Amino acid sequence: MAKRGGEPTLHRPLWMAACWEAAALEAAALGNRAAAEQHLHRSREIIADACGMSA
């Protein structure tokens, strides 16, 4: 996790999660439900890791 002034920031992980969610929306729009679910799961993992929680 990136640090600013010694404090961790969530900017990078949240940006990465947003990219995975955009990919999920694209997959869903193309009718690929399995890929959409995988991408959403990855997004949740990134957010959980950034927050110190389990997905």
C-alpha positions as CSV (number, residue, x, y, z in Angstrom):
1,M,0.0,0.0,0.0
2,A,1.3,3.5,-0.8
3,K,2.3,5.7,2.0
4,R,2.1,9.5,2.3
5,G,3.8,11.0,5.3
6,G,4.1,7.6,7.0
7,E,0.3,6.9,6.7
8,P,-1.0,4.3,4.3
9,T,-3.2,5.5,1.5
10,L,-5.9,3.5,-0.4
11,H,-5.5,5.4,-3.7
12,R,-3.7,2.7,-5.6
13,P,-5.7,-0.3,-4.4
14,L,-9.0,1.5,-5.0
15,W,-7.9,2.5,-8.5
16,M,-6.9,-1.1,-9.3
17,A,-10.2,-2.4,-7.9
18,A,-12.1,0.2,-10.1
19,C,-10.3,-1.1,-13.2
20,W,-11.3,-4.7,-12.3
21,E,-14.9,-3.5,-11.9
22,A,-14.8,-1.8,-15.3
23,A,-13.6,-5.0,-16.8
24,A,-16.5,-6.8,-15.1
25,L,-19.0,-4.4,-16.6
26,E,-17.5,-4.9,-20.0
27,A,-17.6,-8.7,-19.7
28,A,-21.2,-8.6,-18.5
29,A,-22.1,-6.3,-21.4
30,L,-20.6,-8.9,-23.8
31,G,-22.6,-11.7,-22.1
32,N,-19.7,-13.3,-20.4
33,R,-21.1,-13.8,-16.9
34,A,-18.3,-16.1,-15.7
35,A,-15.6,-13.5,-16.5
36,A,-17.7,-10.7,-14.9
37,E,-18.0,-12.7,-11.7
38,Q,-14.2,-13.4,-11.7
39,H,-13.4,-9.7,-12.2
40,L,-15.8,-8.7,-9.4
41,H,-14.2,-11.3,-7.1
42,R,-10.7,-9.9,-7.9
43,S,-11.9,-6.4,-7.1
44,R,-13.3,-7.5,-3.8
45,E,-10.0,-9.2,-2.9
46,I,-8.0,-6.0,-3.7
47,I,-10.3,-3.9,-1.5
48,A,-10.2,-6.5,1.3
49,D,-6.4,-6.7,1.2
50,A,-6.1,-2.9,1.3
51,C,-8.4,-2.7,4.3
52,G,-6.7,-5.6,6.1
53,M,-9.8,-7.9,5.9
54,S,-10.5,-11.2,4.3
55,A,-12.5,-11.3,1.1
